[in-house]
């Protein structure tokens, strides 16, 4: 099973020749071999990776300044696949004799995700400008099954994304032309696309073309489809076919996925999980909560102090489900500083209280810990928990024990499945919106859409944003140099980069801003978490 990626021309990594890059260094044309930096695989080395289906090999058949090709070869073990299904003995020869070892399928997609995960996330510390730049790419899949649609189906799926599709078919057996053409095609995709976009599109569309997966398809596959397709699938003319095939023709899953992708008008209301408003951003809200700095004092005491949690008001949830009780349980002994996640929530709560915010949205609420703290304080009269992931909202609902909440507390809470990169009237007009460890999960090209949706359309009076400070990462044990704190992070910014982004927002939207940090500061590196508080100009 083979896939090759070729870049055929040098690409500028910044402004026109002679100008400085974003880092201030002169810009020169990048050789094609910089593909190795983007893939995080050196052109001079062949590498092997173990996957559930067999060995995955990455090597470079050619690597020159003008043209560079990276190949991913998956050596599938068909016997291992059958035995891995839990069968003690094969029941038919077809289980062993099929096209799985060579036909591109979900096996290849899973191998891509395992081998090229950093490239799929659009992360390249050594060539950040190149990672954000569309490249001239040629992708070849020599044995691509296009079931129930043929080569025309590949055209329908890839052409709207800017690819030229060239497919070569061959007879199933030249000796028996009456048998017709083989179901596999030698397909070449040519286009100028960001490498991360190309890989995520292949990750989704290879199983769609094969119309099957080698593993069980459940609700967690919705999150994969939404995560990898968020930037291109909502406007795709074949989005219904893609969702249906990717999710193994399970109509309920496909409808829920389309709802999360923002195509709500196409989805029956009863397709959305009961208790959630249909609409759409799935993130792990505390990705660095388990990281340990090499200095036991850092991140250290909370930037906002170790004040005790406020007593629950009359509208607090029942004691068994009290987020205040959970917060107290999370608060460490005096000899052990609180986790960075706890410090973030405390800092955010202090900002909201100081601004006298009453109606608050937690955008990208994850498992709902901040939502629980908001509900525990009766001054917050409306709390809106927003996430793209139905599974995340279900987890938050279980954690908050909504079924055991007093009615007056339930009346203050709304759970909304909604995308931060699309307009949504349900989150408009609130006092405050919180983006806690969220923006780094959004592809950089989508950040303007997020800003437009939150600052331009929802227009809360106050916006609180936190994001990792990449400069502080060197303090974390076990974090490889250049690695992000979480595998889903699309980027992590320095203090200067975050400040520049916030400054740009102020030129576009009527807000003022103040910057700060959360966690114990290192004199040279700053705090582990960056904080921005934006206030709308009256």
HELIX and SHEET records of a PDB file:
HELIX    1   1 UNK A   32  UNK A   34  5                                   3    
HELIX    2   2 UNK A   35  UNK A   39  1                                   5    
HELIX    3   3 UNK A   78  UNK A   83  1                                   6    
HELIX    4   4 UNK A   93  UNK A   95  5                                   3    
HELIX    5   5 UNK A  106  UNK A  115  1                                  10    
HELIX    6   6 UNK A  117  UNK A  120  1                                   4    
HELIX    7   7 UNK A  128  UNK A  131  1                                   4    
HELIX    8   8 UNK A  150  UNK A  158  1                                   9    
HELIX    9   9 UNK A  159  UNK A  161  5                                   3    
HELIX   10  10 UNK A  177  UNK A  179  5                                   3    
HELIX   11  11 UNK A  195  UNK A  210  1                                  16    
HELIX   12  12 UNK A  220  UNK A  229  1                                  10    
HELIX   13  13 UNK A  239  UNK A  246  1                                   8    
HELIX   14  14 UNK A  251  UNK A  260  1                                  10    
HELIX   15  15 UNK A  264  UNK A  266  5                                   3    
HELIX   16  16 UNK A  269  UNK A  271  5                                   3    
HELIX   17  17 UNK A  319  UNK A  321  5                                   3    
HELIX   18  18 UNK A  323  UNK A  330  1                                   8    
HELIX   19  19 UNK A  340  UNK A  354  1                                  15    
HELIX   20  20 UNK A  369  UNK A  375  1                                   7    
HELIX   21  21 UNK A  390  UNK A  400  1                                  11    
HELIX   22  22 UNK A  402  UNK A  404  5                                   3    
HELIX   23  23 UNK A  407  UNK A  410  1                                   4    
HELIX   24  24 UNK A  425  UNK A  427  5                                   3    
HELIX   25  25 UNK A  439  UNK A  441  5                                   3    
HELIX   26  26 UNK A  444  UNK A  446  5                                   3    
HELIX   27  27 UNK A  447  UNK A  451  1                                   5    
HELIX   28  28 UNK A  452  UNK A  458  3                                   7    
HELIX   29  29 UNK A  470  UNK A  475  5                                   6    
HELIX   30  30 UNK A  495  UNK A  508  1                                  14    
SHEET    1   A 7 UNK A  47  UNK A  51  0                                        
SHEET    2   A 7 UNK A  54  UNK A  63 -1                                        
SHEET    3   A 7 UNK A  68  UNK A  76 -1                                        
SHEET    4   A 7 UNK A   2  UNK A   7 -1                                        
SHEET    5   A 7 UNK A 135  UNK A 145 -1                                        
SHEET    6   A 7 UNK A 181  UNK A 193 -1                                        
SHEET    7   A 7 UNK A 164  UNK A 171 -1                                        
SHEET    1   B 2 UNK A  11  UNK A  12  0                                        
SHEET    2   B 2 UNK A  29  UNK A  30 -1                                        
SHEET    1   C 7 UNK A 413  UNK A 417  0                                        
SHEET    2   C 7 UNK A 382  UNK A 387  1                                        
SHEET    3   C 7 UNK A 359  UNK A 363  1                                        
SHEET    4   C 7 UNK A 432  UNK A 436  1                                        
SHEET    5   C 7 UNK A 462  UNK A 468  1                                        
SHEET    6   C 7 UNK A 529  UNK A 536 -1                                        
SHEET    7   C 7 UNK A 511  UNK A 518 -1                                        
END                                                                             
